[in-house]
Amino acid sequence: MPIHPAAPIVHGQQGYATPADVPFPIDVVDVFRRPEEAGQFADRAVAVGAKGVWFQLGVIDEAAFDRTTAAGVPMVMDTCPAIEWRKRGR
């Protein structure tokens, strides 16, 4: 689900202003933000009980990684899911 305060519908899918507004459990929060802004989104993902956090290519925040994994939430940084799927033949 898209989460963006200014995008109620994205590619035909209902968007939500914040992770806390999503009315169902969140598996993974995939963050497309600048590194200096990304940590707050990892914190929000942890706060709502997301099962994982993914920072896209070029997005690295070691402090956010430490906080997120210390909370027991798996996290990856600087990686693209589409590239990883292709590597695995999917």
C-alpha positions in Angstrom: 0.0 0.0 0.0 1.3 3.5 -0.8 2.0 5.7 2.2 2.3 9.3 1.3 0.6 12.3 2.9 -0.2 13.9 -0.5 -1.2 10.8 -2.5 -4.5 9.2 -1.4 -4.5 7.0 -4.5 -1.4 5.7 -6.2 -1.5 3.5 -9.3 -5.1 2.8 -8.5 -4.4 1.7 -4.9 -5.7 3.4 -1.9 -2.9 5.4 -0.1 -2.6 6.2 3.5 -1.0 9.3 5.1 1.0 7.3 7.7 1.7 3.7 8.5 -0.5 4.2 11.6 -3.5 4.9 9.2 -3.2 1.5 7.5 -6.1 -0.6 8.8 -4.4 -4.0 8.5 -1.0 -5.5 9.5 2.0 -4.4 7.5 4.5 -7.0 6.3 7.3 -4.7 5.0 7.8 -1.0 4.8 9.8 -0.2 1.6 11.3 3.2 2.0 12.0 5.4 -1.0 13.4 8.5 0.7 16.7 10.3 1.0 19.0 8.8 3.5 18.8 11.8 5.9 15.0 11.4 6.0 14.7 7.6 5.9 15.3 6.8 9.6 12.0 8.3 10.8 10.1 5.9 8.4 11.9 2.9 9.9 10.9 4.2 13.4 7.3 4.5 12.3 7.4 1.0 10.8 8.6 -0.4 14.1 6.0 1.5 16.0 3.1 0.0 14.0 4.5 -3.6 14.2 5.7 -4.0 10.6 7.6 -7.3 10.2 10.4 -5.8 8.1 12.0 -2.6 6.8 13.6 -2.2 3.4 15.7 0.8 2.4 16.1 1.2 -1.4 19.4 1.6 -3.4 21.5 4.4 -2.0 19.5 4.7 1.2 21.8 3.9 4.2 21.2 4.9 7.8 23.2 2.9 10.2 21.5 4.4 13.3 18.1 3.5 11.9 19.4 0.0 11.2 20.6 -0.4 14.8 17.3 0.9 16.2 15.2 -1.3 13.9 17.1 -4.5 14.4 17.4 -3.9 18.2 13.6 -3.8 18.2 13.6 -7.3 16.6 12.5 -6.1 13.1 14.7 -7.4 10.2 16.0 -4.6 7.9 18.0 -4.3 4.7 19.6 -1.2 3.2 20.9 -0.1 -0.1 19.2 -2.9 -2.0 16.4 -3.1 -4.6 13.7 -5.8 -4.3 13.3 -6.1 -8.0 17.0 -6.7 -8.5 17.1 -9.3 -5.7 14.1 -11.2 -7.2 15.8 -11.3 -10.6 19.0 -12.7 -9.0 16.9 -15.5 -7.6 15.3 -16.3 -10.9 11.8 -15.0 -10.0 
